[in-house]
Amino acid sequence: VAQLQKLDAVVARRREVAAALRAALAAVPGLHLPGDGVHGTHSYWKFAFFVDPQVIAGGAQALGKRMQGEGVACAPRYIQKPAFECELFADWSRSPVTALPLQHNPRGKAPMPLFARSQYPGAVQALDEVVVLPINERYEAEHIAHVAAVIQKSAQVLAHA
C-alpha cells in the first residue's frame, strides 16, 4: 500500500522510457513496437516488441540471442510455452486444489489435455515472435541509447544474414 503513493510517477517515468525506446527504434525494419491500445494506457511493466522473421533472419530467438551476447538483458519468447501447456491445464484433474475452480469447465469431461496449439495460433505465434525487455523507471538516457543501439545493430546484422 505504501508503494501506491508513487505509482503515478513510476508509470509516468516508464512511459517516458518506452517513448524514448520507441523513437530510437521506430526506423528499424522488422520490429513491431508496443504502444497504447485503443481502450487503455500502457504502463510498461515490460517492453515487449515483436520481430518479423521475414525481415530479421531467425526472428525473435536470433535477435534476443545477439542482444544477450551484447549484454542487453531480454527474454526472447518471454515464456517457453503457452499457459495452456503447463501441467495445471494439461491435466488439471490430477490436482485436488487447482481442479476445484476448473471442474465446471465445459470441456471438463473431455480427454486431457483440454487445449491444443491449433486452437490458439495467435498465442503460439506471439510467443515465437516476441522479445521482452525488463525496462524500469530508473533507465537513464545512456541506458536507452545503449539498448537501442544494440537492438539496431543486431537487427541490421540479421537483416543481411
N, C-alpha and C positions, 0 to 999 in steps of 0.2 A: 504494500500500500504506500509505503514511503517513497518508492520509486515513481509512483504516478505523478508526483508533483513536477517531475522533469520530463515526462513523456512527450509533451508537445514540442519541447526544444530538441529532444533526441530525434524525433521523427522529422522535424524540420531540417535538422542538420544532415540526416541520412538522405533526405530528398535532394539537398544541395550536392552531396557527394555523388549521388546517382545521376543528377543532371549534368554534372561535370564529366562523368564517365560516358554518358550517352553522347555528349557533344564531342568528346575526344574520339569516340568510336563510330560516329554516325556515317563516316565515309568508307568504312571497312566493308568490302563486298562479302556477302555470305553470312553476316551477323544480323539477327533479328533481336533488337534491344527491348528491354521492358519499359513500360510506361503506365500511366494511369488508365484504368478501364473506363468504360462509358459510365458506369454506376458507382465508381469508387475512387479513392485516392490511395496510391501505393505507399506503404510505409518503409519499404526496402529493408526488411529484416535480412534478406539476402538479395543479391543482384544476379538474377538468373537470366541468361540470354540463350537464344537458340542459334545453332550453327547449321548452315545448309551444306550437307555433304556433297552436293552437286557443284559447289563453288570452292569449298575448302576440303581438300583431299583428306579422307579419314574422319571428317566431321568432328563432333564434339570430343570424341576419345583422343584423336590425334592432337587437336588444338589444346585440350586440357593437359595432355602429357608434356607438350612443349612448354606450356605456361609453368607447370610444376618444375620442369627442368631449369627454368629461368628464375625460380624462387618465388613464383606467384602462387599462393595457396588457392586452390579451386577444387571443385568436385565435378568432374565430368560424369554425367548420368545422375548425379546427386545421390540417388539410391540405386542399388544394383538390380532390384526387381520391383515390379508394381506391388502395392499393398495386398492386392487380392491373391498374390502368390505366396505371401507369408503363411506360416503354418496355421495361424489362427483362422484364416479364411480358406486355406486349402483343406483343412479338416477340423472345423470348429467344434464338431460334435465330441471330440476327444477331451475337451477341456470343460470340466463342470462349472468353472467360474465364468469363463468367457462365453460359453454356449448359451447361457441364460438369455441375454438380450437378443441373440440371433436365432433362437429356437423357433420363433414365429415367422422367420423369413419365408416368403412364398416358395423359395427354392429349397427349403429345409428338408424336404423328403427326397430331393434329387441326389444321385450319387455324387460323391466328392471327387474332385473339387467342384465347388459351385460356380466358379468363374473361369473363363478361358481367355487367353490373349486375343483371340479372334473377336471377342465381344467388346474389347476396349482398344481398338487400334490407335486411337488418339493418345491414350496414356502410354502405350508402348513406344510410339513414335516420339512423343515428347521426351521420354527418358533417354532414348537413343540420341537425341539432338541437343540436349541441354548441358550447359556448363554453369555452375553456380559459384559465384564469388562471395566469400564471407565478409562483405564490407561492414563498416561500422561508422558511427558518428565521429570517431577520432581520426579518420583519414584526413590527411593534410594534402595540400596541392601537390607536393612531391610524391606522395603515395599514389595519388590518382594518375599523375603523369607517368610514373614507373609502370603501374599496372596496364595503363592504356598502351604504352609503348611496347610492352611485351606482347600484348594481345595483337596489336597491329603487325609487329614483326613476325610473330608466329603464323598469323593468318596469311601474310604475304608469302612466306616460305611455302606454306602448304597449298596455296593457290597455284603455285608453279610446279607442284610435285606431280 
